[in-house]
Amino acid sequence: MLNRYSLWKNLMILGVVLFGFYYAAPNLYAPDPALQIGGASGSQTIDSETLLRATEALSDAGINHFGEELQDGGKSGLIRLGARDDQLRAQSVLARALGDNYIIALNLAPTTPDWLVSGGAQPMKLGLDLSGGVHFKLEVDVAAATERRLEMYEAGIKRGLREERLRGLVRLQGRRIGMSFRDEATREAARSVTFDLYPELRLDRVDGDESWELFAEVTDATIKEVVDYAVDQNLTTIRNRVNELGVSEPLVQKQGSNRIVVELPGIQDTAEAKRILGKVANLEFRLVAETNAAVTERQRFEYRGEGRSGMTEWLEREIIITGERVSNAAAGFDQNGQPNVSITLDGEGGMLMSRATRNNIKRRMGVLFIERKYRTRYEEDESGAEVAIKIPFDEKKVLTAPVIQSALGAAFQITGLDSPAEASELALMLRAGALAAPITFVEERTVGPSLGAENIALGVKSVQIGLALVVIFMILYYRVFGVAAVIALTTNLILLVACMSLLGATLTLPGIAGIVLTVGMAVDANVLIFARIREELARRMSPQMAINAGFERAVATILDANITTLIVAVILYAVGTGPIKGFAVTLSLGIITSMFTAILGTRALVNLIYGGRRVDSLSIGPLPKRDPEEAAA
């Protein structure tokens, strides 16, 4: 029978529609503005007492709050606020009340009911332009990265010559390392040692009156490699540090040759974000000074602060390796059930570690953790308002100083840690790595929550206006068929929102533009179908045959038009970044959902209205005029 769907097909369409309603429903529940409290280190936990201190401070300040809770087994705490405008003031209050050992981050707490969460339904994430936040452009200090590599070359050459007992003067001169020797034989031996250590350096001999000189120069290719490594390492490190802010859907990407763009939705405190992103921390492996060494030999040893047991340690000035040489790290337990960290070094790091420990068996090696921290001091400005001043300082701590039992290579373990949480934190720090070169904030821009709310309102308004105009036109022009198209169009929007929520896509202003475009494209498919039906009716075809022919013959045209647009959307997503990708995602999903609702959804509604019964005419608007020759035939 024409224009009748089988039961299974009707149930399938109904199931898809119910699926859309279920997974789109969480977007009806607006999130609460909130503050998230975390420890300054991964091993620090948040207890109920800390949460109580925080809520009492907010109450004393007259800030409305509710729904405080501990999350992730005490790793963080969440306090919901009554108004989003109170977030920055509440953050300042908690920072003063809790001190510098806690990180207070702005957040949005979901209000999705449990019956939706249990089925995996979550609201769409909002981008920077909708939820507000901060935008940073960071520049990697290329000169500092190059200087650090040159200093490494200088230290390595000095160490290599000392091990081979070759006497000479080594000094750094711009982009090259100069070496002076007393005879030609020593210079040739030094040349062989330098080439074995660093084959990428260009070596030149220069003969003087009473000296034989050797110059090791860094090539442009090596400099480019150093810069690329510094930018990539900083990119990885910053991505890991952004996670400390508890931000959903942050954007961290490389721009140009030496710049990094960071966007943090939901964060309005640029000072706090800059402190986290610019955090300088590193690990150093040094030999512990021998106990019989004279304390007065300050030129050989460096006092580095307190060790884990509270005892001070003297470490040798020369660094064996730093955390930059760690390629992988994993927390675990040793044979005694004590927490440890398994370390894997890169090729050069393994060579340096083997060289340093081979001749120092039974000596102790200190693992030094250096972190840049801040102390907060509160002062009054000229207007009498209290302002917070961040004072930086370096905290240096010897994590462990084990005895070297045998020569170490590229893989070894760090033991003597207090807890599994501390081992996990150390492993994470080693994997993330330190900043390979200093960074400079060359641009920062804040998007306030009020502007984000205004963007959302304008975006929703644009969708509503576009949808209203389409509804009016379709109902007035296509009548009953227009009503079916409007219902299918509304369902299409619901399915689109459901798919974006289910996939975890981030909604931005360009994404809203993609939704508006989807509305027009979805109607276009229905217009093609309805125009085809009217043409068939004008040719004196029966209403049931015209409906069937209209849907069947318009499908090919709809598929051709939408598939070509889908290909363009895929290309936009592949080559685009940021907002362009957001537009491409909504456009791609909108094309898929619109084809479903226009071809299957609209026909299912038309079948319910006209299918399976005798119909003399269709309420589909004025029919086109027939060609006289066709009418005569």
C-alpha positions as CSV (number, residue, x, y, z in Angstrom):
1,M,0.0,0.0,0.0
2,L,1.3,3.4,-1.0
3,N,2.4,5.9,1.7
4,R,2.4,3.5,4.6
5,Y,5.4,2.7,6.7
6,S,5.7,-0.7,8.3
7,L,5.5,-1.0,12.1
8,W,9.2,-1.5,12.6
9,K,10.1,1.7,10.6
10,N,7.6,3.8,12.5
11,L,9.0,2.4,15.8
12,M,12.6,3.2,14.6
13,I,11.7,6.8,13.8
14,L,9.9,7.1,17.2
15,G,13.0,5.7,18.9
16,V,15.3,8.1,17.3
17,V,13.1,11.0,18.2
18,L,12.9,9.9,21.9
19,F,16.6,9.4,21.8
20,G,17.0,13.1,20.7
21,F,14.7,14.4,23.4
22,Y,16.5,12.4,26.1
23,Y,20.0,13.5,25.2
24,A,19.0,17.1,24.4
25,A,17.1,17.5,27.7
26,P,20.2,18.3,29.9
27,N,20.6,21.6,28.0
28,L,17.4,22.8,29.6
29,Y,19.1,22.8,33.0
30,A,21.5,25.8,33.3
31,P,24.7,25.2,35.3
32,D,25.3,26.9,38.6
33,P,28.3,29.3,39.0
34,A,30.7,27.7,41.4
35,L,34.2,27.7,42.9
36,Q,36.5,24.7,42.8
37,I,39.0,24.3,45.6
38,G,42.1,22.2,44.9
39,G,45.4,21.6,46.6
40,A,48.7,23.3,45.4
41,S,50.1,19.8,44.9
42,G,48.6,16.5,43.7
43,S,49.1,14.8,47.0
44,Q,47.2,17.4,49.0
45,T,43.6,16.6,49.8
46,I,40.6,18.7,50.6
47,D,38.7,17.7,53.8
48,S,35.4,18.7,55.3
49,E,37.2,21.1,57.7
50,T,38.7,23.0,54.8
51,L,35.3,23.1,53.1
52,L,33.7,24.5,56.3
53,R,36.4,27.2,56.6
54,A,35.6,28.2,53.0
55,T,31.8,28.4,53.5
56,E,32.2,30.3,56.7
57,A,34.4,32.9,54.9
58,L,31.8,33.2,52.2
59,S,29.0,33.7,54.8
60,D,31.0,36.3,56.6
61,A,31.5,38.2,53.3
62,G,27.7,38.1,52.6
63,I,28.1,35.9,49.5
64,N,25.2,33.6,48.8
65,H,26.3,30.0,48.4
66,F,24.9,26.4,48.6
67,G,25.6,22.8,47.7
68,E,29.1,22.4,48.9
69,E,30.6,19.0,48.3
70,L,33.9,17.0,48.2
71,Q,34.8,15.5,44.8
72,D,37.1,12.7,43.6
73,G,37.7,11.3,47.1
74,G,38.7,14.7,48.5
75,K,41.0,15.8,45.7
76,S,38.9,18.9,45.2
77,G,35.9,20.7,46.7
78,L,33.0,22.5,45.0
79,I,30.9,25.3,46.3
80,R,27.9,26.6,44.3
81,L,27.1,30.3,44.3
82,G,23.8,32.1,43.9
83,A,25.0,34.6,41.2
84,R,27.7,34.4,38.6
85,D,28.7,38.0,39.3
86,D,29.9,36.9,42.8
87,Q,32.5,34.5,41.4
88,L,35.5,36.8,41.3
89,R,34.7,38.4,44.7
90,A,34.1,34.9,46.2
91,Q,37.4,33.7,44.8
92,S,39.3,36.6,46.4
93,V,37.6,35.9,49.7
94,L,38.6,32.2,49.7
95,A,42.1,33.0,48.5
96,R,42.5,35.2,51.6
97,A,40.9,32.7,54.0
98,L,42.6,29.5,52.8
99,G,46.1,30.9,52.0
100,D,48.6,30.1,49.3
101,N,48.5,26.3,49.7
102,Y,45.2,26.1,47.8
103,I,44.1,26.8,44.2
104,I,40.7,28.5,43.8
105,A,39.3,28.2,40.3
106,L,36.1,29.5,38.8
107,N,33.9,26.8,37.4
108,L,30.3,26.0,36.3
109,A,28.6,23.1,38.2
110,P,26.1,21.1,36.3
111,T,22.5,20.8,37.5
112,T,21.5,17.8,35.3
113,P,19.1,15.5,37.1
114,D,20.4,12.1,38.1
115,W,17.9,10.2,35.9
116,L,19.6,11.9,32.9
117,V,23.1,11.6,34.2
118,S,22.6,7.8,34.8
119,G,22.0,7.4,31.1
120,G,25.1,9.3,30.0
121,A,23.2,12.5,29.1
122,Q,25.3,15.7,29.6
123,P,24.7,19.3,28.5
124,M,26.8,20.8,25.7
125,K,30.1,22.5,26.7
126,L,30.3,26.2,26.0
127,G,33.2,27.8,24.3
128,L,35.2,30.9,25.3
129,D,32.8,33.3,23.5
130,L,29.7,31.9,25.3
131,S,30.9,31.1,28.8
132,G,33.5,33.9,29.2
133,G,37.1,33.2,30.1
134,V,40.6,34.3,29.2
135,H,42.7,34.2,26.0
136,F,46.5,34.2,26.1
137,K,49.1,34.3,23.5
138,L,52.5,33.1,24.8
139,E,55.8,33.5,23.1
140,V,58.7,31.1,23.7
141,D,62.0,32.8,24.4
142,V,64.0,31.4,21.5
143,A,67.3,33.1,22.6
144,A,67.1,31.6,26.0
145,A,66.5,28.1,24.6
146,T,69.5,28.5,22.3
147,E,71.6,29.8,25.2
148,R,70.6,26.9,27.4
149,R,71.6,24.4,24.7
150,L,75.0,26.2,24.2
151,E,75.7,26.0,27.9
152,M,74.8,22.3,27.8
153,Y,77.3,21.8,25.0
154,E,80.0,23.7,26.9
155,A,79.5,21.7,30.1
156,G,79.5,18.4,28.1
157,I,82.7,19.3,26.3
158,K,84.4,20.3,29.6
159,R,83.3,17.0,31.2
160,G,84.5,15.0,28.2
161,L,87.9,16.6,28.1
162,R,88.3,16.2,31.8
163,E,87.5,12.5,31.6
164,E,90.1,12.0,28.9
165,R,92.5,14.2,30.9
166,L,93.0,16.7,28.1
167,R,94.0,20.1,29.5
168,G,92.8,23.2,27.7
169,L,90.7,26.4,28.1
170,V,87.1,26.1,27.1
171,R,84.9,29.2,26.8
172,L,81.6,30.1,25.2
173,Q,81.8,32.7,22.5
174,G,78.4,33.7,21.0
175,R,77.1,30.7,19.0
176,R,80.3,28.7,19.2
177,I,82.5,27.2,21.9
178,G,86.2,28.1,21.7
179,M,88.9,25.7,23.0
180,S,92.6,26.5,23.3
181,F,95.4,23.9,23.7
182,R,99.2,24.0,24.1
183,D,100.0,21.5,21.4
184,E,98.5,20.1,18.2
185,A,98.2,16.5,19.4
186,T,96.0,17.6,22.4
187,R,93.8,19.6,20.0
188,E,93.3,16.7,17.7
189,A,92.4,14.4,20.6
190,A,89.9,17.1,21.8
191,R,88.5,17.3,18.3
192,S,87.9,13.5,18.3
193,V,86.2,13.7,21.8
194,T,84.0,16.6,20.8
195,F,82.9,15.0,17.5
196,D,82.0,11.8,19.4
197,L,79.9,13.7,21.9
198,Y,78.2,16.1,19.6
199,P,78.5,15.2,15.9
200,E,76.0,17.9,15.0
201,L,78.5,20.7,15.8
202,R,80.7,22.1,13.0
203,L,84.4,22.0,14.1
204,D,87.1,24.4,12.8
205,R,90.8,24.4,13.6
206,V,92.7,27.7,13.9
207,D,96.5,27.8,14.5
208,G,98.0,30.6,16.5
209,D,101.6,31.6,17.4
210,E,101.7,29.7,20.6
211,S,98.3,28.0,20.8
212,W,96.3,25.5,18.8
213,E,92.6,26.5,18.9
214,L,89.4,24.5,18.1
215,F,86.0,26.0,17.6
216,A,82.7,24.1,17.8
217,E,79.9,26.1,16.2
218,V,76.2,25.4,16.3
219,T,74.6,25.2,12.8
220,D,71.3,26.8,11.8
221,A,69.7,23.4,11.5
222,T,70.6,22.6,15.1
223,I,69.2,26.0,16.2
224,K,66.0,25.2,14.4
225,E,65.8,21.8,16.1
226,V,66.4,23.4,19.5
227,V,63.6,26.0,18.9
228,D,61.1,23.3,17.7
229,Y,61.9,21.1,20.7
230,A,61.5,24.0,23.1
231,V,58.1,25.0,21.6
232,D,56.8,21.4,21.5
233,Q,58.0,20.7,25.0
234,N,56.4,23.9,26.3
235,L,53.2,23.1,24.5
236,T,53.0,19.7,26.2
237,T,53.9,21.2,29.6
238,I,51.3,23.9,29.4
239,R,48.6,21.4,28.4
240,N,49.2,19.4,31.5
241,R,49.3,22.6,33.7
242,V,45.9,23.7,32.2
243,N,44.4,20.6,33.8
244,E,45.1,22.0,37.2
245,L,42.6,24.8,36.6
246,G,39.7,22.3,36.2
247,V,38.6,24.0,32.9
248,S,36.3,22.1,30.5
249,E,37.4,22.1,26.9
250,P,40.5,24.3,27.0
251,L,42.3,25.2,23.8
252,V,46.1,24.9,23.7
253,Q,47.7,25.0,20.3
254,K,50.8,26.1,18.5
255,Q,50.7,29.3,16.4
256,G,53.5,30.1,14.0
257,S,57.0,29.0,14.8
258,N,57.4,30.1,18.5
259,R,54.0,31.1,19.8
260,I,51.3,29.2,21.8
261,V,47.6,30.2,22.1
262,V,45.7,29.3,25.2
263,E,42.0,29.8,25.7
264,L,40.4,28.9,29.0
265,P,36.6,29.0,29.1
266,G,35.0,29.9,32.4
267,I,38.0,31.6,33.9
268,Q,38.0,35.4,34.4
269,D,41.0,35.8,36.8
270,T,43.9,36.3,34.4
271,A,46.4,36.6,37.3
272,E,45.6,33.2,38.6
273,A,45.7,31.6,35.1
274,K,49.0,33.3,34.4
275,R,50.5,32.0,37.6
276,I,49.5,28.4,36.7
277,L,50.6,28.6,33.1
278,G,53.9,30.3,33.9
279,K,54.7,28.0,36.7
280,V,58.4,27.1,36.6
281,A,59.4,23.7,38.1
282,N,62.1,21.3,37.3
283,L,64.1,18.3,38.6
284,E,67.8,18.1,38.9
285,F,70.0,15.0,39.5
286,R,73.2,15.9,41.4
287,L,75.8,13.9,43.4
288,V,75.6,14.5,47.1
289,A,78.9,16.0,48.3
290,E,81.2,13.6,50.1
291,T,81.1,14.0,53.9
292,N,84.9,14.4,54.1
293,A,84.8,17.4,51.8
294,A,85.7,20.7,53.3
295,V,82.7,22.9,54.0
296,T,84.7,25.9,52.9
297,E,84.9,24.7,49.4
298,R,81.8,26.6,48.4
299,Q,83.0,26.8,44.8
300,R,82.5,23.0,44.5
301,F,79.3,22.5,46.4
302,E,76.0,24.2,46.5
303,Y,73.6,24.3,49.5
304,R,70.2,23.3,48.3
305,G,67.8,23.4,51.2
306,E,66.2,20.8,53.4
307,G,65.9,17.1,52.5
308,R,62.9,15.0,53.2
309,S,64.0,14.0,56.7
310,G,64.6,17.6,57.6
311,M,68.4,17.3,57.3
312,T,70.2,19.7,55.0
313,E,72.1,18.4,52.0
314,W,75.2,19.6,50.2
315,L,75.0,18.8,46.5
316,E,77.7,19.2,43.9
317,R,77.4,22.2,41.7
318,E,77.6,20.1,38.5
319,I,74.2,18.8,37.3
320,I,74.1,15.3,35.9
321,I,70.8,15.7,34.1
322,T,67.5,17.7,34.5
323,G,63.9,16.6,34.1
324,E,64.0,17.6,30.5
325,R,65.9,14.3,29.7
326,V,63.0,12.2,31.1
327,S,61.1,10.6,28.2
328,N,58.7,8.6,30.4
329,A,57.8,8.1,34.1
330,A,55.4,5.8,35.8
331,A,54.4,5.4,39.5
332,G,54.5,2.0,41.1
333,F,55.7,-0.1,44.0
334,D,59.0,-1.8,44.7
335,Q,59.5,-5.4,46.0
336,N,58.8,-4.1,49.6
337,G,55.5,-2.5,48.7
338,Q,56.9,1.0,48.9
339,P,56.0,3.6,46.4
340,N,58.5,4.4,43.6
341,V,58.8,6.1,40.2
342,S,60.2,4.2,37.2
343,I,62.2,6.6,35.1
344,T,63.1,6.2,31.4
345,L,65.6,8.7,29.9
346,D,66.2,9.7,26.3
347,G,69.4,8.6,24.5
348,E,71.6,11.5,25.7
349,G,70.2,11.4,29.2
350,G,71.0,7.7,29.5
351,M,74.5,8.3,28.3
352,L,75.0,11.2,30.8
353,M,73.6,9.2,33.7
354,S,75.7,6.2,32.9
355,R,78.8,8.3,32.7
356,A,78.1,10.0,36.0
357,T,77.3,6.9,38.1
358,R,79.8,4.5,36.6
359,N,82.7,6.0,38.6
360,N,80.6,7.0,41.7
361,I,79.3,3.7,42.9
362,K,78.4,3.7,46.7
363,R,78.0,7.5,46.6
364,R,74.6,9.1,47.1
365,M,72.7,10.9,44.3
366,G,70.2,13.6,45.2
367,V,67.0,14.2,43.3
368,L,66.3,17.9,43.7
369,F,62.8,19.4,43.0
370,I,62.8,23.2,42.4
371,E,59.5,24.9,42.1
372,R,58.6,28.6,41.7
373,K,55.9,29.5,44.2
374,Y,54.3,32.7,45.4
375,R,53.6,34.3,48.7
376,T,50.6,36.6,48.9
377,R,50.8,39.9,50.7
378,Y,47.8,42.2,51.1
379,E,48.2,46.0,50.9
380,E,45.9,49.0,50.4
381,D,46.1,51.0,47.2
382,E,45.7,54.7,46.9
383,S,41.9,54.4,47.0
384,G,42.0,52.4,50.2
385,A,41.0,49.1,48.5
386,E,42.9,46.0,49.5
387,V,44.9,44.4,46.8
388,A,46.8,41.1,46.7
389,I,50.5,41.2,45.8
390,K,52.2,38.0,44.6
391,I,55.8,37.6,45.7
392,P,57.7,34.8,43.9
393,F,60.2,32.5,45.6
394,D,61.9,29.2,44.7
395,E,61.1,26.2,46.9
396,K,63.9,23.7,46.7
397,K,63.5,20.2,48.2
398,V,65.6,17.1,48.0
399,L,63.0,14.4,47.2
400,T,65.4,11.5,47.8
401,A,69.1,10.8,48.0
402,P,69.7,7.0,47.4
403,V,73.0,5.3,47.3
404,I,74.2,4.4,43.8
405,Q,74.5,0.6,44.0
406,S,75.5,0.1,40.3
407,A,76.0,2.1,37.1
408,L,72.6,3.5,36.0
409,G,71.5,3.7,32.4
410,A,68.4,5.0,30.6
411,A,66.0,3.2,33.0
412,F,66.1,3.3,36.8
413,Q,63.8,3.9,39.8
414,I,63.4,6.7,42.3
415,T,62.6,5.3,45.8
416,G,62.1,6.7,49.3
417,L,58.8,8.5,48.5
418,D,56.3,9.0,51.3
419,S,53.0,8.0,49.6
420,P,51.5,6.6,46.3
421,A,49.9,10.1,45.8
422,E,53.3,11.7,45.9
423,A,54.8,9.1,43.5
424,S,51.9,9.7,41.1
425,E,52.5,13.5,41.3
426,L,56.2,13.2,40.7
427,A,55.6,10.8,37.7
428,L,53.1,13.3,36.3
429,M,55.6,16.2,36.7
430,L,58.3,14.2,35.0
431,R,56.1,13.2,32.1
432,A,54.8,16.7,31.7
433,G,58.4,18.0,31.9
434,A,59.5,21.5,32.8
435,L,59.4,24.5,30.6
436,A,62.2,24.0,28.1
437,A,62.5,27.7,27.7
438,P,60.9,30.8,29.4
439,I,57.6,32.1,28.0
440,T,56.4,35.6,27.7
441,F,52.7,36.7,27.7
442,V,52.5,38.9,24.6
443,E,48.7,39.1,24.5
444,E,45.9,38.6,27.0
445,R,42.2,39.2,26.6
446,T,39.4,38.6,29.0
447,V,35.8,37.7,27.9
448,G,33.6,38.5,30.8
449,P,30.6,36.3,31.8
450,S,28.2,39.1,31.0
451,L,29.4,39.2,27.4
452,G,29.2,35.5,27.2
453,A,25.6,35.6,28.4
454,E,24.8,38.3,25.9
455,N,26.4,36.2,23.1
456,I,24.2,33.2,24.2
457,A,21.1,35.4,24.2
458,L,21.8,36.9,20.8
459,G,22.6,33.4,19.4
460,V,19.4,31.9,20.7
461,K,17.5,34.9,19.4
462,S,19.0,34.5,15.9
463,V,17.9,30.8,15.9
464,Q,14.4,31.8,17.1
465,I,14.0,34.5,14.5
466,G,15.2,32.2,11.7
467,L,13.0,29.4,12.9
468,A,9.9,31.7,13.3
469,L,10.3,33.1,9.7
470,V,10.6,29.6,8.3
471,V,7.6,28.4,10.2
472,I,5.4,31.3,9.1
473,F,6.5,30.8,5.4
474,M,6.1,27.0,5.4
475,I,2.6,27.0,7.0
476,L,1.2,29.8,4.9
477,Y,2.6,28.5,1.6
478,Y,2.5,24.7,2.1
479,R,-0.3,24.5,4.6
480,V,-0.7,20.9,6.0
481,F,2.6,19.8,4.4
482,G,4.2,23.0,5.9
483,V,3.0,21.9,9.4
484,A,4.6,18.5,8.9
485,A,7.8,20.2,7.7
486,V,7.9,22.5,10.8
487,I,7.5,19.5,13.1
488,A,10.3,17.7,11.3
489,L,12.5,20.9,11.5
490,T,11.9,21.2,15.3
491,T,12.8,17.5,15.6
492,N,15.9,18.2,13.6
493,L,17.1,20.9,16.0
494,I,16.5,18.6,18.9
495,L,18.5,15.7,17.3
496,L,21.3,18.1,16.4
497,V,21.6,19.3,20.0
498,A,21.4,15.7,21.3
499,C,24.2,14.6,19.0
500,M,26.5,17.5,20.0
501,S,25.8,16.8,23.7
502,L,26.5,13.1,23.3
503,L,29.7,13.7,21.4
504,G,31.0,16.3,23.9
505,A,31.2,19.0,21.2
506,T,31.8,22.5,22.3
507,L,29.3,25.1,21.3
508,T,30.7,28.5,20.1
509,L,29.2,31.5,18.2
510,P,30.3,30.0,14.9
511,G,28.6,26.8,16.0
512,I,25.4,28.7,16.5
513,A,25.8,30.1,13.0
514,G,26.1,26.5,11.8
515,I,22.8,25.7,13.5
516,V,21.1,28.7,11.8
517,L,22.4,27.5,8.5
518,T,21.1,24.0,9.3
519,V,17.6,25.4,9.7
520,G,17.7,26.8,6.2
521,M,19.2,23.6,4.7
522,A,16.7,21.3,6.4
523,V,13.8,23.4,5.0
524,D,15.4,23.3,1.6
525,A,15.1,19.5,1.5
526,N,11.4,19.7,2.3
527,V,10.8,22.4,-0.3
528,L,12.4,20.2,-3.0
529,I,10.1,17.3,-2.0
530,F,6.9,19.5,-1.8
531,A,7.7,21.2,-5.1
532,R,8.1,17.7,-6.7
533,I,4.7,16.6,-5.3
534,R,3.0,19.7,-6.7
535,E,4.5,19.1,-10.1
536,E,3.1,15.6,-10.1
537,L,-0.3,16.8,-9.0
538,A,-0.2,19.4,-11.9
539,R,0.3,16.5,-14.3
540,R,-3.0,15.0,-13.1
541,M,-1.4,12.3,-11.0
542,S,-3.5,11.0,-8.1
543,P,-2.7,12.4,-4.7
544,Q,-1.3,9.1,-3.3
545,M,0.9,8.6,-6.4
546,A,2.1,12.2,-6.3
547,I,3.2,11.9,-2.6
548,N,5.1,8.7,-3.4
549,A,6.7,10.1,-6.5
550,G,7.6,13.4,-4.9
551,F,9.5,11.7,-2.0
552,E,11.1,9.0,-4.2
553,R,12.3,11.3,-7.0
554,A,13.6,14.2,-4.7
555,V,15.8,11.9,-2.7
556,A,18.6,11.8,-5.2
557,T,18.7,15.6,-5.5
558,I,18.7,16.0,-1.7
559,L,21.5,13.4,-1.3
560,D,23.6,15.1,-4.0
561,A,23.3,18.6,-2.5
562,N,23.9,17.5,1.1
563,I,26.8,15.1,0.4
564,T,28.7,17.9,-1.4
565,T,28.1,20.2,1.5
566,L,29.2,17.5,3.9
567,I,32.5,17.1,2.1
568,V,33.1,20.8,2.4
569,A,32.3,20.6,6.1
570,V,34.8,17.7,6.6
571,I,37.5,19.7,4.8
572,L,36.8,22.7,7.0
573,Y,37.2,20.5,10.1
574,A,40.4,19.0,8.8
575,V,42.2,22.2,7.9
576,G,40.5,24.7,10.3
577,T,41.2,25.6,13.9
578,G,39.1,26.9,16.8
579,P,35.9,28.6,15.6
580,I,36.1,27.1,12.1
581,K,36.1,23.6,13.5
582,G,33.1,24.5,15.7
583,F,31.2,25.7,12.6
584,A,32.2,22.5,10.7
585,V,31.0,20.2,13.5
586,T,27.5,21.7,13.8
587,L,27.2,21.9,10.0
588,S,28.2,18.2,9.5
589,L,25.8,17.0,12.3
590,G,23.1,19.3,11.0
591,I,23.4,17.8,7.5
592,I,23.0,14.3,8.7
593,T,20.1,15.0,11.0
594,S,18.3,17.1,8.4
595,M,18.4,14.4,5.8
596,F,16.9,12.0,8.4
597,T,14.1,14.3,9.4
598,A,13.4,15.6,5.9
599,I,13.3,12.3,4.1
600,L,12.1,9.9,6.8
601,G,10.5,12.2,9.4
602,T,8.4,14.3,7.2
603,R,7.2,11.3,5.2
604,A,6.2,9.5,8.4
605,L,4.1,12.5,9.3
606,V,2.6,12.8,5.8
607,N,1.8,9.1,5.9
608,L,0.0,9.5,9.2
609,I,-2.1,12.2,7.7
610,Y,-2.8,11.0,4.2
611,G,-1.6,7.4,4.0
612,G,-3.9,4.4,3.8
613,R,-7.1,6.2,2.9
614,R,-8.8,7.7,-0.1
615,V,-7.7,11.3,-0.8
616,D,-9.2,13.6,-3.4
617,S,-6.9,16.6,-2.9
618,L,-3.8,17.6,-0.9
619,S,-3.4,20.7,1.2
620,I,0.0,21.7,-0.3
621,G,-0.6,25.2,-1.6
622,P,-1.2,26.5,-5.2
623,L,-0.2,24.1,-8.0
624,P,2.2,25.3,-10.8
625,K,0.7,26.1,-14.1
626,R,0.9,23.3,-16.7
627,D,2.6,23.7,-20.0
628,P,0.0,24.1,-22.8
629,E,1.6,21.5,-25.0
630,E,1.8,19.0,-22.1
631,A,-1.8,19.7,-21.3
632,A,-2.9,19.0,-24.9
633,A,-0.9,15.8,-25.0
